[in-house]
Structures are given as C-alpha cells and as structure tokens.
Amino acid sequence: MRIAGIDLLCPACREGLREREQGRALVCEHCGRRFPVLLGIPDLRLEPDPYIDFDADRAKGEEVERRSRGLGFAETIDLYYSMTSVVTAGQARQFAAAMGAAADRAAELLESTWESSADAHGERFLDLGCGTAPLLASARGFDQRVGVDIAFRWLVVGRKRLAELGLEAPLVCACAESLPFPDESFDAIGAASSLEVVRRQDDAVSESCRVLRVGAPLLVETPNRWSLGPDPHVGLWAGGWLPDRVIARYIARRGGIPPERRLFSARRLSGLLRESGFRQVRVWAPAVPVSAVRERFGGIAGAVAGAYNGSRSLPLAGTLTTLVSPLLRATARRAGAAVPADSPLRSTAG
C-alpha cells in the first residue's frame, strides 16, 4: 500500500505490506502481522494508546465518525468530550479551547521557525503526533502531507478539521517509536505538543531522524518542564515542578485520569536531539501571545507576558526565560544515520 508516493512498511520488521480482505487489512509479507484499515485509515500500531486499548479506541473512532456526520470541527470536538467521562469538565473546556486556537498557533509556529524559505517547501511533510491536524493543515508549502498519531479516534476528529478547510492528507495510525515508512521518506517533520507524551522518546526522535532525508529539518514545540505558567495538561501553575503523585491525586479528585507524559527541559531536549543523529540543534523560548493571555487571565497576567516577551532579547534574562518559559521550540537537521536506541552514546540526564 502506498500513501503520498511512499510504500507503507511493517512497523515491526520494515518489510512490505500487501492489501488483503478487499482493502480492509494490510499483511506483512515477511512476519505475517495483520493490521486493520478502518474508515480508510491504516492502523499500524505495535502498542495501544496509553489511555485506551486497541479495540476501544477503534470503536470510539467509528462512533465519532458515525455521530459527527453533518457536524463541523468545533461541534465534533464538543461531541467527543461529551463521550469522554475520564476528562473533567474543566479539562474539556481547556482542551477544546486549545484545539480551536491550534490552527493559528500552528501557522505561527511554521512561519516563525523555518530557518530558510527552502525549508518551508518540499515534496513530503510528516506531522508527527498530528492529533487534530492543525500543523498538517498549515504546512501548505509541501506537495504531500502525512499525519501520524497513536490515537485512532483523534485521527477521525483531525480529518474533520481538514475536510472543513477543503484539504485532504493521508492519516496513519502508528507509534512514533515505530514509524511505518522507509528511510529518508520526508523533506521535513513537525512535532508540536507530541514528544512529551511518547512512551520512549529516544526511539521516537531516532525514528524521526531515520525517515528524514539527510540535511532535512525537524521542528519541535513542547511544554517546558520548568515552566512557571499553567500546566497545559492539568491547568496548575508550575505543574511541571510538582511530583507525578501530586498531579495524579489532583486529577483523580476531579474525576479525571493523570496525564501520561515526560516533560522536557531545554537541556534534555537539546541533548536528545543530538544523541539521536541531529545536528545544528537550537532550542529557545517562543514569545507568549499577550492578547490571548490578557483575555484568559486578566490585565496583570497580560502585563507579565509582555515583560516576559521583552526580556527574551536580553542576554542574561533571555537565558533565564528559556529555563522557565511556557513552551520550548527547537530546530535540528539530520546529519547522518540515527543513533540506535541501545547505543552507549545515549544519556538520560536532564
């Protein structure tokens, strides 16, 4: 099976896949593994989403598809959270608002982060952990765009966003640690708010390096572990400073489930990119949207955000703001072969 001119491979052994059952399944020619194709989305996962098993995820995605016929993207998000009891009402409002604003953030991320105009154009772009596909929708300088996510149900929702914008892009359900693509398949990769929730982050970054052509860029945006601002998953200020058990108790008391994540510091993100085969690594703190902060938290918070933005250009203050900024952004380029996950060059410091 081919998507965007790329042969899909078995994520376990990287051998070819053949269509079976009138296109409803893909079977590996080498190891015999069978992968379903549901609603036109190949499910090539080796592991389930941390929050839900394979069957429940597929069933929920099919239910969202059935019940959202005739609905727009925003209405589909509301529908999704009405079906999701493990997310608190406060979290649902927070997440829905973030998804509604995600397209503008994705466009700003791409516009401000590409290091050259050539990086913004190419044949193939991969959105790693695409979720509801805001980054995928914004990468319009590429001939082909592919979205990958471990959550089948979110791919169904993401397809709603694309359809509402009149866009089409192949979506693949797969693990970031075991991408079902040949080496050097993509001209750029974007990973926005995704690496922090991957189980094995070193494998995911190494796989990103493998499927990028040599010299091609990787863009990353991720919450900062040491941020002093609201935690993007639970809403607590400076949530990344708190022990996991405290976060778990806080969410459990509100009827939710704790987030599965491992937040990055600037140092750890930079080190992981280098260890995985990337060079020209740069990590920095992006500006905070002052108007959005003022609207959500009030004038004082808006003033603080403005002062924060201004301090980013000052030598010492700029270093300090990167340490405690709400978000981290990074760019890197593939320099050669990815470093294997079991290499002694890897470290877990940071």
BAZA-582826 format. One record per residue (C-alpha): residue number from 0; residue in one letter; x, y, z. Coordinates in Angstrom, 3 decimals, padded with zeros to 6 digits. Layout:
% residues N
+------+------+----------+----------+----------+
: resi : resn :        x :        y :        z :
+------+------+----------+----------+----------+
:  NUM :    A :        X :        Y :        Z :
...
+------+------+----------+----------+----------+
% end
This chain:
% residues 350
+------+------+----------+----------+----------+
: resi : resn :        x :        y :        z :
+------+------+----------+----------+----------+
:    0 :    M :  000.000 :  000.000 :  000.000 :
:    1 :    R :  001.267 :  003.476 : -000.899 :
:    2 :    I :  000.395 :  006.865 :  000.529 :
:    3 :    A :  001.797 :  010.166 : -000.709 :
:    4 :    G :  004.001 :  008.157 : -003.052 :
:    5 :    I :  005.544 :  006.209 : -000.139 :
:    6 :    D :  005.334 :  002.475 :  000.433 :
:    7 :    L :  003.927 :  001.698 :  003.849 :
:    8 :    L :  006.107 : -000.825 :  005.700 :
:    9 :    C :  005.503 : -003.198 :  008.570 :
:   10 :    P :  006.467 : -001.213 :  011.679 :
:   11 :    A :  007.918 : -004.336 :  013.298 :
:   12 :    C :  010.282 : -005.601 :  010.582 :
:   13 :    R :  010.142 : -002.837 :  007.927 :
:   14 :    E :  009.176 : -005.229 :  005.171 :
:   15 :    G :  006.446 : -004.659 :  002.596 :
:   16 :    L :  002.713 : -004.838 :  003.255 :
:   17 :    R :  000.042 : -006.270 :  000.989 :
:   18 :    E : -003.624 : -005.366 :  000.943 :
:   19 :    R : -005.983 : -008.139 :  001.950 :
:   20 :    E : -009.718 : -008.544 :  002.598 :
:   21 :    Q : -010.628 : -006.084 : -000.163 :
:   22 :    G : -008.506 : -003.333 :  001.336 :
:   23 :    R : -009.725 : -003.810 :  004.915 :
:   24 :    A : -006.373 : -005.152 :  006.144 :
:   25 :    L : -002.641 : -004.974 :  005.469 :
:   26 :    V : -000.499 : -008.078 :  005.981 :
:   27 :    C :  003.295 : -008.128 :  006.272 :
:   28 :    E :  004.958 : -010.258 :  003.607 :
:   29 :    H :  007.786 : -011.169 :  005.987 :
:   30 :    C :  006.487 : -011.610 :  009.553 :
:   31 :    G :  002.809 : -012.176 :  008.785 :
:   32 :    R :  001.470 : -009.461 :  011.085 :
:   33 :    R : -002.006 : -008.234 :  010.180 :
:   34 :    F : -003.058 : -004.610 :  010.513 :
:   35 :    P : -006.647 : -003.377 :  010.011 :
:   36 :    V : -007.689 : -000.484 :  007.801 :
:   37 :    L : -010.688 :  001.330 :  009.311 :
:   38 :    L : -012.506 :  004.294 :  007.767 :
:   39 :    G : -009.665 :  004.456 :  005.246 :
:   40 :    I : -007.033 :  004.862 :  007.992 :
:   41 :    P : -004.346 :  002.130 :  008.239 :
:   42 :    D : -003.820 :  001.079 :  011.859 :
:   43 :    L : -000.142 :  000.132 :  012.010 :
:   44 :    R :  000.380 :  000.392 :  015.751 :
:   45 :    L :  002.503 : -002.063 :  017.680 :
:   46 :    E :  001.290 : -000.647 :  021.012 :
:   47 :    P : -002.018 :  000.947 :  022.015 :
:   48 :    D : -002.620 :  004.494 :  023.119 :
:   49 :    P : -001.689 :  004.720 :  026.853 :
:   50 :    Y : -005.239 :  005.783 :  027.715 :
:   51 :    I : -007.293 :  003.172 :  025.826 :
:   52 :    D : -006.836 : -000.284 :  024.297 :
:   53 :    F : -006.879 : -001.066 :  020.571 :
:   54 :    D : -010.488 : -002.240 :  020.331 :
:   55 :    A : -011.947 :  000.553 :  022.458 :
:   56 :    D : -010.003 :  003.188 :  020.524 :
:   57 :    R : -011.191 :  001.870 :  017.173 :
:   58 :    A : -014.769 :  001.598 :  018.425 :
:   59 :    K : -014.704 :  005.151 :  019.736 :
:   60 :    G : -013.301 :  006.453 :  016.468 :
:   61 :    E : -016.031 :  004.710 :  014.498 :
:   62 :    E : -018.682 :  006.091 :  016.868 :
:   63 :    V : -017.312 :  009.625 :  016.496 :
:   64 :    E : -017.385 :  009.191 :  012.724 :
:   65 :    R : -020.989 :  007.976 :  012.769 :
:   66 :    R : -022.319 :  010.581 :  015.199 :
:   67 :    S : -020.452 :  013.542 :  013.692 :
:   68 :    R : -021.896 :  013.272 :  010.183 :
:   69 :    G : -023.030 :  016.726 :  009.203 :
:   70 :    L : -021.121 :  018.397 :  012.066 :
:   71 :    G : -018.261 :  020.841 :  011.776 :
:   72 :    F : -014.917 :  020.544 :  013.524 :
:   73 :    A : -015.812 :  022.551 :  016.648 :
:   74 :    E : -019.069 :  020.640 :  017.043 :
:   75 :    T : -017.189 :  017.359 :  016.676 :
:   76 :    I : -014.824 :  018.360 :  019.489 :
:   77 :    D : -017.809 :  019.054 :  021.742 :
:   78 :    L : -019.307 :  015.716 :  020.744 :
:   79 :    Y : -016.059 :  013.926 :  021.512 :
:   80 :    Y : -015.812 :  015.316 :  025.034 :
:   81 :    S : -019.473 :  014.560 :  025.693 :
:   82 :    M : -018.491 :  010.905 :  025.103 :
:   83 :    T : -015.374 :  011.055 :  027.311 :
:   84 :    S : -016.020 :  010.608 :  031.018 :
:   85 :    V : -012.362 :  010.418 :  032.139 :
:   86 :    V : -011.744 :  014.085 :  031.305 :
:   87 :    T : -013.032 :  016.618 :  033.812 :
:   88 :    A : -015.364 :  019.404 :  032.664 :
:   89 :    G : -012.597 :  021.928 :  033.279 :
:   90 :    Q : -010.106 :  019.922 :  031.256 :
:   91 :    A : -012.623 :  019.515 :  028.430 :
:   92 :    R : -013.128 :  023.287 :  028.211 :
:   93 :    Q : -009.376 :  023.875 :  028.364 :
:   94 :    F : -008.574 :  021.280 :  025.703 :
:   95 :    A : -011.419 :  022.344 :  023.385 :
:   96 :    A : -010.293 :  025.978 :  023.551 :
:   97 :    A : -006.711 :  024.944 :  022.794 :
:   98 :    M : -007.818 :  022.895 :  019.784 :
:   99 :    G : -009.873 :  025.775 :  018.463 :
:  100 :    A : -006.840 :  028.074 :  018.611 :
:  101 :    A : -004.394 :  025.423 :  017.397 :
:  102 :    A : -004.572 :  026.322 :  013.709 :
:  103 :    D : -003.381 :  029.893 :  014.322 :
:  104 :    R : -000.620 :  028.635 :  016.630 :
:  105 :    A :  000.479 :  026.056 :  014.048 :
:  106 :    A :  000.663 :  028.648 :  011.292 :
:  107 :    E :  002.725 :  030.950 :  013.540 :
:  108 :    L :  004.996 :  028.054 :  014.525 :
:  109 :    L :  005.813 :  027.198 :  010.924 :
:  110 :    E :  006.108 :  030.795 :  009.755 :
:  111 :    S :  008.477 :  031.844 :  012.546 :
:  112 :    T :  010.523 :  028.668 :  012.888 :
:  113 :    W :  011.659 :  027.596 :  009.423 :
:  114 :    E :  015.305 :  028.595 :  009.127 :
:  115 :    S :  015.088 :  029.268 :  005.382 :
:  116 :    S :  012.388 :  029.595 :  002.752 :
:  117 :    A :  013.620 :  026.333 :  001.240 :
:  118 :    D :  012.709 :  024.508 :  004.474 :
:  119 :    A :  009.081 :  025.603 :  004.113 :
:  120 :    H :  008.726 :  023.835 :  000.768 :
:  121 :    G :  009.321 :  020.310 : -000.407 :
:  122 :    E :  007.741 :  017.147 : -001.621 :
:  123 :    R :  006.705 :  015.487 :  001.646 :
:  124 :    F :  006.000 :  016.731 :  005.175 :
:  125 :    L :  005.296 :  014.491 :  008.179 :
:  126 :    D :  003.242 :  015.719 :  011.127 :
:  127 :    L :  004.373 :  013.503 :  013.999 :
:  128 :    G :  001.640 :  013.151 :  016.616 :
:  129 :    C : -000.722 :  015.171 :  014.456 :
:  130 :    G : -003.761 :  014.898 :  016.768 :
:  131 :    T : -006.490 :  017.087 :  015.271 :
:  132 :    A : -004.130 :  018.070 :  012.404 :
:  133 :    P : -003.557 :  021.827 :  012.856 :
:  134 :    L :  000.101 :  021.581 :  011.836 :
:  135 :    L : -000.775 :  019.309 :  008.943 :
:  136 :    A : -003.285 :  021.856 :  007.688 :
:  137 :    S : -000.751 :  024.690 :  007.928 :
:  138 :    A :  002.182 :  023.090 :  006.078 :
:  139 :    R :  000.919 :  024.177 :  002.681 :
:  140 :    G :  004.328 :  024.573 :  001.067 :
:  141 :    F :  004.634 :  020.807 :  000.622 :
:  142 :    D :  003.245 :  018.741 : -002.232 :
:  143 :    Q :  002.286 :  015.885 :  000.090 :
:  144 :    R :  001.488 :  015.970 :  003.802 :
:  145 :    V :  001.115 :  012.900 :  006.027 :
:  146 :    G : -000.224 :  012.794 :  009.572 :
:  147 :    V :  000.673 :  010.124 :  012.140 :
:  148 :    D : -000.842 :  009.642 :  015.572 :
:  149 :    I : -001.180 :  006.773 :  018.043 :
:  150 :    A : -004.826 :  007.684 :  018.760 :
:  151 :    F : -007.171 :  006.399 :  016.057 :
:  152 :    R : -010.074 :  008.421 :  017.455 :
:  153 :    W : -008.139 :  011.688 :  017.174 :
:  154 :    L : -007.312 :  010.988 :  013.553 :
:  155 :    V : -011.038 :  010.740 :  012.891 :
:  156 :    V : -011.512 :  014.146 :  014.545 :
:  157 :    G : -008.497 :  015.591 :  012.717 :
:  158 :    R : -009.958 :  014.555 :  009.393 :
:  159 :    K : -012.938 :  016.783 :  010.238 :
:  160 :    R : -010.626 :  019.788 :  010.502 :
:  161 :    L : -009.037 :  019.006 :  007.158 :
:  162 :    A : -012.403 :  018.481 :  005.465 :
:  163 :    E : -013.716 :  021.772 :  006.828 :
:  164 :    L : -010.713 :  023.514 :  005.243 :
:  165 :    G : -011.166 :  021.663 :  001.956 :
:  166 :    L : -007.911 :  019.733 :  002.435 :
:  167 :    E : -007.003 :  016.100 :  002.047 :
:  168 :    A : -003.979 :  014.389 :  003.584 :
:  169 :    P : -003.360 :  010.714 :  004.309 :
:  170 :    L : -003.566 :  009.825 :  008.005 :
:  171 :    V : -001.844 :  006.809 :  009.533 :
:  172 :    C : -002.380 :  005.381 :  012.995 :
:  173 :    A :  001.089 :  004.390 :  014.185 :
:  174 :    C :  003.520 :  004.677 :  017.090 :
:  175 :    A :  006.141 :  007.408 :  016.894 :
:  176 :    E :  008.690 :  004.836 :  018.105 :
:  177 :    S :  007.991 :  002.513 :  015.123 :
:  178 :    L :  007.200 :  004.561 :  012.040 :
:  179 :    P :  005.939 :  002.524 :  009.046 :
:  180 :    F :  007.958 :  004.409 :  006.418 :
:  181 :    P :  011.215 :  003.758 :  004.524 :
:  182 :    D :  014.413 :  005.614 :  005.359 :
:  183 :    E :  014.653 :  009.212 :  004.098 :
:  184 :    S :  010.987 :  009.451 :  003.096 :
:  185 :    F :  010.340 :  013.058 :  004.189 :
:  186 :    D :  011.680 :  016.536 :  003.490 :
:  187 :    A :  010.597 :  017.942 :  006.859 :
:  188 :    I :  008.968 :  016.787 :  010.094 :
:  189 :    G :  006.964 :  018.791 :  012.585 :
:  190 :    A :  006.210 :  017.585 :  016.118 :
:  191 :    A :  004.010 :  020.002 :  018.066 :
:  192 :    S :  002.863 :  019.040 :  021.585 :
:  193 :    S :  003.560 :  015.377 :  020.922 :
:  194 :    L :  007.036 :  014.256 :  022.006 :
:  195 :    E :  006.241 :  014.867 :  025.678 :
:  196 :    V :  003.536 :  012.162 :  025.623 :
:  197 :    V :  005.522 :  009.487 :  023.765 :
:  198 :    R :  006.450 :  006.406 :  025.798 :
:  199 :    R :  010.033 :  006.038 :  024.527 :
:  200 :    Q :  011.159 :  009.463 :  023.467 :
:  201 :    D :  014.646 :  008.393 :  022.396 :
:  202 :    D :  013.172 :  005.853 :  019.950 :
:  203 :    A :  010.685 :  008.404 :  018.604 :
:  204 :    V :  013.370 :  011.010 :  017.905 :
:  205 :    S :  015.664 :  008.386 :  016.382 :
:  206 :    E :  012.834 :  007.227 :  014.115 :
:  207 :    S :  012.228 :  010.827 :  013.049 :
:  208 :    C :  015.881 :  011.062 :  012.105 :
:  209 :    R :  015.693 :  007.809 :  010.142 :
:  210 :    V :  012.737 :  008.823 :  007.959 :
:  211 :    L :  014.111 :  012.319 :  007.227 :
:  212 :    R :  016.383 :  012.845 :  004.260 :
:  213 :    V :  019.925 :  013.932 :  005.168 :
:  214 :    G :  020.038 :  017.663 :  005.857 :
:  215 :    A :  016.269 :  017.978 :  006.282 :
:  216 :    P :  014.770 :  019.911 :  009.221 :
:  217 :    L :  012.874 :  018.749 :  012.286 :
:  218 :    L :  010.706 :  021.275 :  014.153 :
:  219 :    V :  009.650 :  020.628 :  017.747 :
:  220 :    E :  007.343 :  022.501 :  020.085 :
:  221 :    T :  006.784 :  021.079 :  023.547 :
:  222 :    P :  005.771 :  022.268 :  027.034 :
:  223 :    N :  008.681 :  023.212 :  029.271 :
:  224 :    R :  009.052 :  021.057 :  032.361 :
:  225 :    W :  010.218 :  024.028 :  034.424 :
:  226 :    S :  007.551 :  026.470 :  033.260 :
:  227 :    L :  006.105 :  028.754 :  035.928 :
:  228 :    G :  002.872 :  029.147 :  033.948 :
:  229 :    P : -000.279 :  026.992 :  033.766 :
:  230 :    D :  000.363 :  023.316 :  033.117 :
:  231 :    P : -001.024 :  022.506 :  029.622 :
:  232 :    H : -002.435 :  019.154 :  030.747 :
:  233 :    V : -003.830 :  019.881 :  034.216 :
:  234 :    G : -004.054 :  023.672 :  034.460 :
:  235 :    L : -001.983 :  024.021 :  037.644 :
:  236 :    W :  000.558 :  026.827 :  037.688 :
:  237 :    A :  004.125 :  025.446 :  037.676 :
:  238 :    G :  002.658 :  021.942 :  037.350 :
:  239 :    G :  005.880 :  020.520 :  035.926 :
:  240 :    W :  007.647 :  021.271 :  039.224 :
:  241 :    L :  005.255 :  019.021 :  041.145 :
:  242 :    P :  005.854 :  015.293 :  041.710 :
:  243 :    D :  003.812 :  012.973 :  039.475 :
:  244 :    R :  001.970 :  011.584 :  042.501 :
:  245 :    V :  000.711 :  015.074 :  043.402 :
:  246 :    I : -000.536 :  015.662 :  039.862 :
:  247 :    A : -002.194 :  012.221 :  039.891 :
:  248 :    R : -004.045 :  012.928 :  043.135 :
:  249 :    Y : -005.151 :  016.360 :  041.942 :
:  250 :    I : -006.659 :  014.972 :  038.733 :
:  251 :    A : -008.157 :  011.872 :  040.382 :
:  252 :    R : -010.044 :  014.028 :  042.905 :
:  253 :    R : -011.658 :  015.825 :  039.973 :
:  254 :    G : -012.748 :  012.645 :  038.245 :
:  255 :    G : -010.060 :  012.571 :  035.555 :
:  256 :    I : -007.045 :  010.413 :  034.834 :
:  257 :    P : -003.434 :  011.591 :  035.245 :
:  258 :    P : -001.608 :  012.591 :  032.057 :
:  259 :    E :  000.885 :  010.104 :  030.643 :
:  260 :    R :  003.852 :  012.324 :  029.885 :
:  261 :    R :  007.508 :  013.113 :  030.411 :
:  262 :    L :  008.096 :  016.834 :  030.053 :
:  263 :    F :  011.316 :  018.220 :  028.600 :
:  264 :    S :  013.737 :  020.757 :  029.940 :
:  265 :    A :  015.696 :  022.770 :  027.359 :
:  266 :    R :  018.852 :  020.845 :  028.245 :
:  267 :    R :  017.282 :  017.433 :  027.926 :
:  268 :    L :  015.568 :  018.237 :  024.623 :
:  269 :    S :  018.805 :  019.564 :  023.125 :
:  270 :    G :  020.751 :  016.531 :  024.324 :
:  271 :    L :  018.222 :  014.030 :  022.997 :
:  272 :    L :  018.204 :  015.598 :  019.542 :
:  273 :    R :  021.988 :  015.459 :  019.318 :
:  274 :    E :  022.163 :  011.880 :  020.614 :
:  275 :    S :  019.615 :  010.773 :  018.025 :
:  276 :    G :  021.582 :  011.871 :  014.970 :
:  277 :    F :  020.614 :  015.545 :  014.611 :
:  278 :    R :  022.959 :  018.498 :  014.245 :
:  279 :    Q :  022.574 :  022.304 :  014.123 :
:  280 :    V :  020.344 :  021.938 :  017.183 :
:  281 :    R :  018.788 :  025.123 :  018.520 :
:  282 :    V :  016.360 :  025.346 :  021.469 :
:  283 :    W :  014.684 :  028.589 :  022.525 :
:  284 :    A :  011.656 :  030.123 :  024.217 :
:  285 :    P :  008.990 :  031.476 :  021.834 :
:  286 :    A :  007.062 :  034.646 :  022.530 :
:  287 :    V :  003.834 :  034.428 :  024.519 :
:  288 :    P :  000.664 :  035.738 :  022.792 :
:  289 :    V : -000.047 :  038.701 :  025.073 :
:  290 :    S : -003.612 :  039.329 :  023.890 :
:  291 :    A : -004.614 :  035.703 :  024.482 :
:  292 :    V : -003.065 :  035.730 :  027.969 :
:  293 :    R : -004.791 :  039.017 :  028.841 :
:  294 :    E : -008.145 :  037.696 :  027.606 :
:  295 :    R : -007.891 :  034.479 :  029.600 :
:  296 :    F : -006.133 :  035.588 :  032.810 :
:  297 :    G : -006.612 :  039.364 :  033.038 :
:  298 :    G : -004.581 :  042.534 :  032.658 :
:  299 :    I : -001.892 :  041.750 :  035.218 :
:  300 :    A : -001.091 :  038.433 :  033.544 :
:  301 :    G : -001.010 :  040.224 :  030.184 :
:  302 :    A :  001.484 :  042.737 :  031.546 :
:  303 :    V :  003.665 :  039.931 :  032.882 :
:  304 :    A :  003.513 :  038.231 :  029.460 :
:  305 :    G :  004.584 :  041.464 :  027.776 :
:  306 :    A :  007.528 :  041.842 :  030.149 :
:  307 :    Y :  008.455 :  038.205 :  029.542 :
:  308 :    N :  008.484 :  038.749 :  025.775 :
:  309 :    G :  010.658 :  041.810 :  026.121 :
:  310 :    S :  013.174 :  040.011 :  028.324 :
:  311 :    R :  013.785 :  037.288 :  025.745 :
:  312 :    S :  016.158 :  039.506 :  023.756 :
:  313 :    L :  018.326 :  040.431 :  026.751 :
:  314 :    P :  021.472 :  038.295 :  027.203 :
:  315 :    L :  021.104 :  037.061 :  030.800 :
:  316 :    A :  017.340 :  037.475 :  031.060 :
:  317 :    G :  016.914 :  035.628 :  027.749 :
:  318 :    T :  018.728 :  032.609 :  029.168 :
:  319 :    L :  016.557 :  032.668 :  032.294 :
:  320 :    T :  013.316 :  032.962 :  030.318 :
:  321 :    T :  014.262 :  029.875 :  028.311 :
:  322 :    L :  014.699 :  027.952 :  031.567 :
:  323 :    V :  011.165 :  028.763 :  032.803 :
:  324 :    S :  009.281 :  029.581 :  029.580 :
:  325 :    P :  005.840 :  028.011 :  028.993 :
:  326 :    L :  006.978 :  026.377 :  025.759 :
:  327 :    L :  010.199 :  025.256 :  024.157 :
:  328 :    R :  010.854 :  025.302 :  020.441 :
:  329 :    A :  013.669 :  023.510 :  018.697 :
:  330 :    T :  015.050 :  023.096 :  015.216 :
:  331 :    A :  017.558 :  020.481 :  014.111 :
:  332 :    R :  018.772 :  018.829 :  010.925 :
:  333 :    R :  019.523 :  015.241 :  010.137 :
:  334 :    A :  023.263 :  014.937 :  009.681 :
:  335 :    G :  023.557 :  011.186 :  009.110 :
:  336 :    A :  022.312 :  007.862 :  010.392 :
:  337 :    A :  020.243 :  007.919 :  013.571 :
:  338 :    V :  021.876 :  006.698 :  016.756 :
:  339 :    P :  020.419 :  003.293 :  017.745 :
:  340 :    A :  018.231 :  003.261 :  020.840 :
:  341 :    D :  020.649 :  000.918 :  022.670 :
:  342 :    S :  023.753 :  002.969 :  021.871 :
:  343 :    P :  026.036 :  003.805 :  024.843 :
:  344 :    L :  026.130 :  007.372 :  023.480 :
:  345 :    R :  022.612 :  007.947 :  024.796 :
:  346 :    S :  022.099 :  009.573 :  028.162 :
:  347 :    T :  019.111 :  010.224 :  030.379 :
:  348 :    A :  020.424 :  013.385 :  032.024 :
:  349 :    G :  018.257 :  016.453 :  032.259 :
+------+------+----------+----------+----------+
% end
